[in-house]
Amino acid sequence: MADPLGISNPSPAGYRTSVFGKLLAIMIVMAGSLLVLVLGFFAFYVAPNLDNFLGRVAGESARVIAAGSPDLARAQRLKPLLDLEMRYDGPHGSWATDEDLPPVEDVRHHHWHLFGPRYDVVDAPQINGKPNGAYLFRWTFRRKLHAAHVQVLGLLVVLMALVIVTAHVLLRRLLQPLRALGDGVARLADGEVDFAIDNRTCDEFGALTAAFNDMVGRVRGMIRARDQLLLDVSHELRSPLTRLKVALEMMPEGGKRAGMAADLAEMEVMIGELLELERLRVVEGKEGGIRKEPADLVAILDAVAASYRDREPGVEVMAEPGEIVLPLDAEKVRTVFRNLVENAVKYALPDSRPVRVSAAREGDRVVVRVRDDGPGIPSADAASVFEPFFRVDRSRSKRTGGYGLGLSIAKRIVEAHGGTIAVRDHAPARGTTFEVALPGDG
């Protein structure tokens, strides 16, 4: 069954058109916007201000350390405590805590970059008024600061992902009643009324589900009342019809008597079909009026086709080699295909090709297709052709005959066998295909 909301098995197209997809897109956009906002806050406010503050602290610390004229041993002790590398270049020699430290004069006017190491150059205290060299300080705290920023942002991205995943799960759960309603609408559109949607919520979706179930119940009651009315009328008409037949026998022979006899015969056929339609009703899974026995479906189709051998445009049966034996009520299944073929032949055009009846196993089903080359069924009528008394020919011409009950009876018989019947290729152009699917394993 189709998923109109795209929630059950969401595809890219389903996400774009469903409420679920739109809500999820809003969540993703909001999460992305918040992430960009936090990144901008860190990049343009927190990081520069924090670095500026730490830079001032580092510069003042460098001047204090240089004032104490530290030697290499003291510099080595300060290195792990302050994340500090030091170098001294002066008249009394040079030393460095790290071999890759450049000469002091090479970096005196160095321009450092954000999150790179910070360099400070401080002159050593003079001795007897004479220069005593200079110290180079390389602060590496920025590396840890950068690593801390990356960790915070990484944690933020993970949290955003968790929020999106959680929102995805919660939205699927919250919108489950909406998906159930969509499925219910699709089932109702297919003509199914014997169902109710499970209602487990007390929110707006719960109220909508309750209203939908009430509507389905009302529709089901109306349909049953209509069917019961037809059944009661059919039963009540039998007695006056019998009296009319008795009175007709007493009339003299003539054209008037023949016309009345034909009208009575038509009424008897219609009433018989109405009663048959009711006997075939499937209630709570029970197969109304069906007695199954192993039967060869191909033989049934051949027999139906043979009865139309002398009628234009003819009937062709195409089936896979061998028998297709299924548990069937052979006589009623024969009625199904006789009704389908009769319609195809009755509405054939002067230049129509023969009616094609094909049968083949498709997975666990046996599918029979009856394809004609007639005027076709308008798309607007395709959903109604199985309704009692519905005819595509609104004029109800005597030329085409019938009462609009044949396809209804065929549908009841197929459903009583656990199968389905549907109209395919119902374009307004030429040709219509009726597809009957029966369980292949019985």
VODOGU-765237 format. One line per field, with one value per residue (C-alpha): residue in one letter; x, y, z. Coordinates in Angstrom, 3 decimals, always signed. Each point is the difference from the previous one (the first is absolute). Example, Ala and Ser with C-alpha at 12.3 -4.5 7.8 and 13.67 -1.06 7.14 Angstrom:
<seros>
rest <- [A:S]
u <- [+12.300:+1.370]
v <- [-4.500:+3.440]
w <- [+7.800:-0.660]
</seros>
This chain:
<seros>
rest <- [M:A:D:P:L:G:I:S:N:P:S:P:A:G:Y:R:T:S:V:F:G:K:L:L:A:I:M:I:V:M:A:G:S:L:L:V:L:V:L:G:F:F:A:F:Y:V:A:P:N:L:D:N:F:L:G:R:V:A:G:E:S:A:R:V:I:A:A:G:S:P:D:L:A:R:A:Q:R:L:K:P:L:L:D:L:E:M:R:Y:D:G:P:H:G:S:W:A:T:D:E:D:L:P:P:V:E:D:V:R:H:H:H:W:H:L:F:G:P:R:Y:D:V:V:D:A:P:Q:I:N:G:K:P:N:G:A:Y:L:F:R:W:T:F:R:R:K:L:H:A:A:H:V:Q:V:L:G:L:L:V:V:L:M:A:L:V:I:V:T:A:H:V:L:L:R:R:L:L:Q:P:L:R:A:L:G:D:G:V:A:R:L:A:D:G:E:V:D:F:A:I:D:N:R:T:C:D:E:F:G:A:L:T:A:A:F:N:D:M:V:G:R:V:R:G:M:I:R:A:R:D:Q:L:L:L:D:V:S:H:E:L:R:S:P:L:T:R:L:K:V:A:L:E:M:M:P:E:G:G:K:R:A:G:M:A:A:D:L:A:E:M:E:V:M:I:G:E:L:L:E:L:E:R:L:R:V:V:E:G:K:E:G:G:I:R:K:E:P:A:D:L:V:A:I:L:D:A:V:A:A:S:Y:R:D:R:E:P:G:V:E:V:M:A:E:P:G:E:I:V:L:P:L:D:A:E:K:V:R:T:V:F:R:N:L:V:E:N:A:V:K:Y:A:L:P:D:S:R:P:V:R:V:S:A:A:R:E:G:D:R:V:V:V:R:V:R:D:D:G:P:G:I:P:S:A:D:A:A:S:V:F:E:P:F:F:R:V:D:R:S:R:S:K:R:T:G:G:Y:G:L:G:L:S:I:A:K:R:I:V:E:A:H:G:G:T:I:A:V:R:D:H:A:P:A:R:G:T:T:F:E:V:A:L:P:G:D:G]
u <- [+0.000:+1.237:+1.318:-1.360:+1.964:+3.310:+0.501:+0.046:+2.671:+1.123:+1.572:+1.606:-3.239:-2.022:+2.106:-0.527:-3.789:-0.830:-0.697:+2.607:+2.659:-0.835:+0.156:+3.275:+1.384:-0.985:+1.813:+3.133:-0.043:-0.450:+2.818:+2.260:-0.821:+0.779:+3.286:+0.975:-0.957:+2.166:+2.898:-0.234:-0.173:+3.152:+1.854:-0.797:-0.500:+1.210:+3.243:+1.313:-0.880:+1.380:+3.165:+0.409:-0.358:+2.408:+2.417:+0.108:+0.537:+2.768:+1.731:-0.020:+1.208:+2.865:+1.172:-0.150:+1.940:+2.630:+0.496:+1.229:+2.744:-0.870:+2.557:-0.537:-0.709:-2.775:-1.404:-0.211:-1.979:-2.415:-0.557:-2.613:-1.641:-0.722:+0.052:+3.000:+3.110:+2.884:+3.164:+2.736:+2.417:+2.567:+3.638:+0.437:-1.188:-3.285:-2.232:-3.490:-2.493:-0.840:+2.399:-2.502:-0.332:+1.278:+2.487:-1.502:+0.639:-1.671:-3.326:+0.152:-2.497:-1.815:-3.753:-1.729:-3.281:-3.126:+0.367:+3.739:+2.768:+0.471:+3.452:+1.208:+3.456:+1.133:+3.410:+1.982:+0.772:+3.081:+3.236:+1.903:-2.117:+0.983:-2.404:-0.113:-1.703:-3.671:-2.404:-2.326:-3.210:-2.135:-3.353:-1.744:-3.237:-1.782:+0.330:-1.916:-2.502:-0.568:-0.340:-2.536:-2.000:+0.012:-1.140:-2.830:-1.165:+0.310:-2.089:-2.532:-0.220:-0.528:-2.725:-1.645:+0.070:-1.532:-2.716:-0.815:-0.071:-2.173:-2.307:-0.188:-1.076:-2.454:-1.544:-0.540:-1.720:-2.066:-1.115:-0.863:-3.731:+0.206:+1.538:-2.736:-2.598:+1.654:-0.147:-3.637:-0.901:+1.702:-1.915:-3.268:+0.758:+0.484:-3.516:+0.961:-2.270:+0.306:+2.869:+0.770:+3.254:+1.590:-0.144:+2.628:+0.359:-2.064:+1.286:-1.307:+1.032:-1.997:-3.097:+0.496:+0.397:-3.184:-1.885:+1.341:-1.042:-3.460:-0.228:+1.054:-2.605:-2.693:+1.054:+0.027:-3.505:-1.293:+1.405:-1.431:-3.368:+0.037:+0.885:-2.639:-2.582:+0.875:-0.216:-3.364:-1.436:+1.248:-1.694:-3.230:-0.110:+0.032:-3.609:-1.599:+2.207:-1.296:-3.584:+0.708:+1.432:-3.128:-2.198:+2.145:-0.615:-3.696:+0.418:-0.518:+2.996:+1.201:+2.587:-1.127:+0.382:+3.466:+1.148:-1.292:+1.659:+3.349:-0.344:-0.818:+2.976:+2.291:-1.338:+0.527:+3.589:+0.675:-1.538:+1.935:+3.251:-0.785:-0.620:+3.174:+1.930:-1.162:+0.750:+3.578:+0.627:+3.188:-0.683:+2.844:+2.192:-2.656:-0.275:-3.664:-1.519:+3.357:+0.868:+3.588:+1.328:+3.189:-0.713:+2.047:-0.238:+1.231:-2.800:-2.547:+1.397:-0.016:-3.629:-1.005:+1.885:-1.611:-3.480:+0.927:+1.509:-2.793:-0.157:+2.116:+2.760:+0.770:+1.967:+3.599:+1.385:+3.739:+1.247:+3.214:+0.343:-1.739:-2.728:-0.432:-1.815:-1.445:-2.636:-2.968:-3.745:+0.227:-3.537:+0.284:+3.486:-1.421:-2.647:+2.741:+1.780:-3.217:-1.108:+3.367:+0.107:-3.674:+0.670:+3.080:-1.896:-3.148:+1.884:+2.325:+0.347:-0.347:+3.791:+0.895:+2.609:-0.953:-0.347:+3.168:-0.169:+3.395:+0.829:+3.370:+1.499:+1.598:+1.648:-2.562:-2.918:-1.633:-0.878:-2.592:-0.289:-2.936:+1.049:-2.412:+0.340:-3.217:-0.717:+1.650:-1.211:+0.357:+2.353:-2.789:-2.089:+2.755:-0.526:-3.773:-0.310:-0.311:-2.844:-3.464:-2.124:+2.854:+0.320:+2.430:-2.813:-2.124:-2.830:-0.477:-0.631:-1.790:+2.718:+2.629:-2.458:+0.802:-0.699:+3.472:+0.163:+2.390:+3.225:-1.332:-0.684:+3.435:+1.649:-1.879:+0.952:+3.681:+0.156:-1.748:+2.907:+2.481:+0.992:-0.236:-1.419:+0.923:-0.152:+3.310:+0.833:-3.267:+1.057:-2.715:+1.560:-0.717:+0.356:-0.589:+1.669:-1.674:+2.516:-1.071:+2.530:-0.723:+2.073:+2.364:+0.456:-3.571]
v <- [+0.000:+3.471:+2.172:+3.469:+1.615:-1.563:-1.097:-3.762:-0.426:+3.541:+0.658:+3.283:+0.977:-1.094:+2.140:+3.062:-0.329:-1.388:+1.830:-2.223:+1.036:+3.675:-0.117:-1.893:+2.552:+2.791:-1.787:-0.433:+3.656:+1.158:-2.241:+1.169:+3.659:-0.468:-1.693:+2.878:+2.477:-1.754:-0.287:+3.704:+0.850:-1.998:+1.177:+3.704:+0.687:-2.629:-0.990:+3.546:+1.401:-3.002:+0.049:+3.735:-0.459:-2.925:+1.930:+2.862:-2.434:-1.760:+3.296:+1.161:-3.421:+0.132:+3.351:-1.290:-3.160:+1.952:+2.390:-2.932:-0.825:-3.725:-2.532:-3.213:-2.090:+2.316:+0.242:-3.800:+0.001:+2.632:-1.764:-2.601:+2.330:+2.870:-1.686:+2.214:-0.353:+2.442:+1.099:+2.391:+1.781:+2.331:+0.890:-2.949:-2.602:-1.562:-2.782:-1.298:-2.456:-1.217:-0.357:+1.283:+3.404:+2.663:+2.752:+2.843:+2.705:-2.071:+0.139:+3.357:+1.362:-3.287:+0.201:-2.994:-1.499:-0.995:-3.439:-0.024:+0.255:+3.430:+1.551:+2.653:+1.583:+1.693:+1.610:-1.388:+2.390:+2.137:-0.503:+3.197:+1.843:-2.311:-2.233:-3.553:-1.749:-0.972:-2.819:-1.657:-1.447:-2.367:-0.745:-3.186:+0.396:+0.890:-3.602:-1.215:+2.820:-0.976:-3.654:+0.964:+2.003:-2.930:-2.385:+2.326:+0.425:-3.738:-0.681:+2.561:-1.708:-3.380:+1.484:+1.535:-3.370:-1.668:+2.662:-0.576:-3.798:+0.315:+2.423:-2.454:-2.836:+2.140:+1.519:-3.462:-1.082:+3.175:-0.115:-3.706:+0.783:+2.234:-2.848:-2.337:+2.536:+0.175:-3.787:+0.079:+2.569:-2.160:-3.101:+1.913:+1.279:-3.649:-0.767:-1.719:+0.982:-2.914:+1.423:+2.458:+1.829:-0.787:+3.196:+0.221:+3.759:+2.661:+2.985:+1.665:-3.039:-2.195:+2.160:-0.073:-3.793:-0.386:+2.213:-2.015:-3.310:+1.438:+1.073:-3.467:-1.565:+2.235:-0.825:-3.705:+0.286:+1.836:-2.646:-2.839:+1.744:+0.419:-3.661:-1.133:+2.163:-1.551:-3.466:+0.664:+1.548:-2.949:-2.467:+1.999:+0.258:-3.753:-0.498:+2.599:-1.228:-3.522:+1.245:+1.961:-3.107:-1.974:+2.781:+0.161:-3.684:+0.715:+2.719:-0.836:-0.358:+3.181:+2.749:+1.570:-3.263:-0.594:+3.496:-0.430:-3.423:+1.513:+2.765:-2.530:-2.117:+3.023:+0.801:-3.611:+0.072:+3.266:-1.265:-3.242:+1.925:+2.211:-3.036:-1.647:+3.184:-0.151:-3.716:+0.669:+2.626:-0.709:+0.740:-0.140:-2.070:-2.670:-1.044:+0.574:-2.626:-1.407:-3.712:-0.548:-3.058:-0.516:+1.255:+0.839:+3.743:-0.321:-2.420:+2.446:+2.818:-2.213:-0.927:+3.653:+0.941:-2.876:+1.339:+3.204:-1.729:+1.183:+3.589:+2.860:+0.944:-3.403:-1.030:-1.241:-1.820:+0.214:-2.008:-1.654:-3.655:-2.588:+0.324:+2.651:-1.921:+2.104:-0.516:+1.695:+0.022:-0.758:+1.091:+3.355:+0.675:-0.795:+2.666:+2.539:-0.440:-0.398:+3.411:+1.576:-1.502:+0.818:+3.682:+0.007:-1.576:+2.080:+3.314:-1.000:+2.371:-1.090:-0.025:-1.374:-2.718:-3.264:+0.066:-1.386:-2.067:-0.789:-2.031:-0.423:-0.568:+3.102:-0.837:-1.450:+1.116:-1.011:+3.071:-0.045:+3.045:+0.618:+2.578:+1.459:+2.473:+1.853:+3.670:-0.170:+1.156:+3.684:+0.559:+1.665:-3.204:-2.537:+0.103:-0.549:-2.851:-2.611:+1.839:-1.589:+1.510:+2.141:+0.115:+2.006:+0.309:+2.581:-0.415:-3.641:-0.895:-3.221:-0.649:-0.603:-1.473:-1.035:+1.659:+0.909:-3.053:-2.278:+1.632:+0.283:-3.739:-0.676:+2.069:-1.831:-3.403:+0.923:+1.444:-3.092:-1.990:+2.283:+1.806:+3.475:+1.486:+3.377:+2.103:+0.729:+2.224:+1.868:+2.850:+1.790:-1.426:-3.480:-3.110:-1.091:-2.705:-1.734:-1.726:-2.856:-1.264:-3.266:-1.650:-2.439:-2.356:-0.389]
w <- [+0.000:-0.809:+2.784:-0.748:+2.830:-0.754:+3.609:-0.203:-2.694:-0.705:-3.396:-1.114:-1.728:+3.038:+2.319:-2.208:-0.094:+3.460:+3.243:+1.636:-2.509:+0.361:+3.807:-0.153:-2.463:+2.392:+2.837:-2.125:-1.111:+3.591:+1.215:-2.833:+0.707:+3.683:-0.894:-2.307:+2.719:+2.576:-2.460:-0.771:+3.693:+0.707:-3.104:+0.147:+3.686:+2.449:-1.743:-0.764:+3.435:+1.851:-2.080:+0.579:+3.744:+0.141:-2.220:+2.470:+2.860:-1.951:-0.867:+3.605:+1.174:-2.518:+1.359:+3.576:-0.887:-1.993:+2.938:+2.062:-2.567:-0.158:-1.105:-1.988:+3.089:+1.167:-3.517:-0.157:+3.242:-1.281:-3.335:+1.077:+2.502:-2.375:-3.433:-0.681:-2.149:+0.674:-1.762:+1.071:-2.357:+1.633:+0.541:+2.295:-2.528:-1.067:+1.258:-0.832:+1.499:-3.496:-2.897:-2.596:+1.652:-2.466:+0.982:+1.994:-2.588:-2.723:+1.772:+1.745:-2.494:-0.646:-0.724:+1.548:-1.145:+1.869:+1.628:-0.916:+2.629:+1.583:+0.006:+2.412:-0.046:+3.219:+0.587:+2.923:+2.903:-0.781:+1.915:+0.838:-2.542:-2.820:-2.052:+1.264:-2.921:-0.358:+0.750:-2.488:+1.434:-2.035:+1.606:-1.129:+1.965:-3.215:-1.160:+3.032:-0.404:-3.631:+0.981:+2.666:-2.566:-2.427:+2.748:+1.045:-3.579:-0.638:+3.080:-1.240:-3.399:+1.692:+2.192:-3.073:-1.746:+3.059:+0.108:-3.689:+0.406:+3.105:-1.803:-2.920:+2.292:+1.982:-3.130:-1.493:+3.208:+0.369:-3.655:+0.097:+0.420:-3.076:-2.011:+1.258:-1.124:-3.413:-0.282:+1.097:-2.640:-2.646:+1.165:-0.009:-3.508:-1.062:+1.204:+3.275:+2.888:+2.445:+2.044:+2.785:+0.723:+3.348:+2.077:+2.750:+0.442:+1.729:-1.962:-3.166:-2.054:+2.365:-0.472:-3.772:+0.052:+2.061:-2.453:-2.931:+1.611:+0.618:-3.643:-1.206:+2.283:-1.441:-3.562:+0.861:+1.482:-3.070:-2.345:+2.058:+0.173:-3.769:-0.551:+2.472:-1.732:-3.358:+1.521:+1.657:-3.151:-2.046:+2.333:+0.083:-3.796:-0.493:+1.138:-2.301:-2.854:+0.539:-0.075:-3.161:-1.658:+0.904:-1.381:-3.131:-0.698:-0.209:-2.619:-3.683:-2.249:-1.648:-0.163:+3.262:+1.879:-1.460:+1.024:+3.548:+0.244:-1.060:+2.606:+2.724:-1.010:+0.284:+3.446:+1.111:-1.218:+1.837:+3.240:-0.282:-0.449:+3.011:+2.201:-1.317:+0.798:+3.609:+0.360:-1.105:+2.668:+2.007:+3.667:+2.556:-2.287:-0.738:-3.620:-0.842:-2.288:-1.167:-0.148:-1.016:-1.758:-2.040:-3.525:-3.095:-0.577:-3.592:-0.827:+1.435:-2.155:-3.095:+0.606:+0.368:-3.186:-1.935:+0.719:-1.867:-3.034:-2.296:+1.306:-1.265:+0.696:+1.552:+3.096:+0.256:+3.058:+0.705:+2.971:+1.064:-1.053:+2.151:+2.564:+2.680:+2.705:+2.826:+2.707:-1.669:-0.232:-3.705:-0.905:+1.742:-1.397:-3.424:+0.718:+0.749:-3.314:-1.942:+1.320:-0.863:-3.504:-0.598:+0.759:-2.249:-2.903:+0.541:-0.155:-2.869:-2.933:-3.641:-0.429:+3.441:+0.336:+1.770:+3.770:+1.601:+3.176:+1.560:+3.104:+1.733:+3.402:+1.518:+3.297:+2.371:-2.170:-3.251:-2.046:-2.789:-2.268:-2.339:-2.598:-2.536:-2.859:+0.667:+0.728:+3.435:+3.407:+0.947:+2.920:+1.972:-0.204:+0.723:+3.775:-0.327:-2.486:+2.773:+1.747:-0.350:-2.793:-1.309:-3.782:-2.106:-2.532:+1.879:-2.514:+1.128:-3.609:-0.813:-2.562:+2.666:+2.478:+3.563:+3.323:+1.223:+2.294:-1.923:+1.177:+3.572:+0.030:-1.517:+2.737:+2.753:-1.443:-0.339:+3.526:+1.374:-1.496:+1.798:-3.193:-1.503:-3.178:-1.447:-3.152:-1.707:-2.951:+0.365:-2.273:-1.977:-3.171:-1.249:+2.059:+3.578:+2.077:+2.929:+2.285:+2.268:+2.564:+1.819:+2.768:-1.671:+2.935:+1.076]
</seros>
